[in-house]
Every structure is written in C-alpha cells, then in structure tokens.
C-alpha cells in the first residue's frame, strides 16, 4: 500500500516525539524525559540522518 509514492520518488517517515514535557491541565509535566526543544532537535537530527542515508543509497 504505497499509494504510488515510491514511483513518484517520495517516502513517508514516521516520527514519534518521545515523552515531552508539556502543560497538561495547566501544570507542567516535568517528569517527562524531553523538553520540547530537545525533542525538536532529535526529530530534526533523525530527518537529516534519513536524508543522508537516502543520498548514499544505491537504490535511490
């Protein structure tokens, strides 16, 4: 079920932000593992890593 994305040269990358500190019901859930900034940095790094692996892949 690729919906024609592969033929168009597109890919889908599923990313989970992790357990992120956030304000739930008006109070900060500080016990979560990641700050929003750290989560965003991890997501950006994962996307960069994926892009780099695509560039170096003989199948692309």
Beta strands, then each sheet from edge to edge (+ up, - down):
strand 1: 23-24
strand 2: 27-28
sheet 1: 1+ 2-
end
